[in-house]
Amino acid sequence: MSGSFEDMRVPGFGHSLDEALLVEWVAGVGDRVRRGDVVAVVETDKASTEILAERDGRVMEHSATAGTILKSGEVLYRLAAD
């Protein structure tokens, strides 16, 4: 498989929130995702939020496990771009 790997980062959560709890992975390692697919669910003080795939590809690695506190800008997962 040719293609490049890309580190996908935790998005900003707005409202001056800079961290969230990783509740669950929806896309597992090895899963193919399309832009807009739900990859993970996180929870802030305000709400539960879905993190969406920014582009098509295959999830190659998770950088955190459920129950981890994530900070905006940290690497969340690696994607092998199509």
C-alpha positions in Angstrom: 0.0 0.0 0.0 1.5 3.3 -1.0 0.5 6.5 0.7 1.5 8.7 3.5 0.9 8.6 7.2 -0.4 11.7 8.9 -0.8 12.5 12.6 -4.4 13.6 13.3 -4.6 15.9 16.2 -7.2 16.6 18.9 -9.3 19.6 17.8 -10.0 22.7 19.9 -13.2 22.5 21.9 -14.0 26.2 22.0 -15.4 28.1 24.9 -11.9 28.3 26.4 -11.9 24.6 27.0 -8.5 23.0 26.1 -9.0 19.4 27.3 -11.5 16.6 27.1 -11.9 13.0 28.3 -11.6 10.3 25.6 -14.8 8.3 26.2 -14.5 5.8 23.4 -13.0 4.9 20.1 -15.5 4.4 17.3 -13.0 3.6 14.6 -10.6 0.9 15.6 -7.0 0.4 14.4 -7.1 -1.0 10.9 -10.5 0.5 10.2 -11.0 2.5 7.0 -12.7 5.9 7.5 -14.1 8.4 5.2 -14.1 12.2 5.7 -16.9 13.0 8.2 -17.0 9.5 9.8 -17.0 9.5 13.6 -13.6 8.4 14.9 -13.9 8.9 18.7 -16.2 10.4 21.3 -14.9 12.8 23.9 -16.5 14.6 26.8 -15.8 18.1 28.1 -17.3 19.9 31.1 -20.0 21.1 28.7 -20.9 18.2 26.5 -20.1 15.0 24.7 -18.6 15.6 21.3 -17.8 13.4 18.3 -14.4 13.7 16.7 -14.8 13.3 12.9 -12.3 12.1 10.4 -10.8 15.0 8.5 -10.0 12.9 5.4 -10.3 9.4 4.0 -7.8 6.7 5.0 -7.1 3.8 7.4 -6.6 4.2 11.1 -3.1 2.9 11.8 -2.6 3.7 15.5 -4.4 5.2 18.5 -2.3 7.6 20.6 -4.5 7.4 23.6 -6.8 4.9 25.4 -10.4 5.5 26.6 -10.3 7.3 30.0 -7.3 9.5 29.0 -7.5 13.3 29.3 -6.7 14.8 25.9 -5.3 18.3 25.3 -6.1 20.3 22.2 -3.4 19.9 19.6 -2.1 16.5 20.9 -1.8 13.7 18.4 -5.0 11.5 18.6 -4.3 8.9 16.0 -2.3 8.1 12.9 -4.0 7.9 9.5 -2.6 6.2 6.4 -4.0 8.5 3.7 -5.5 7.0 0.5 
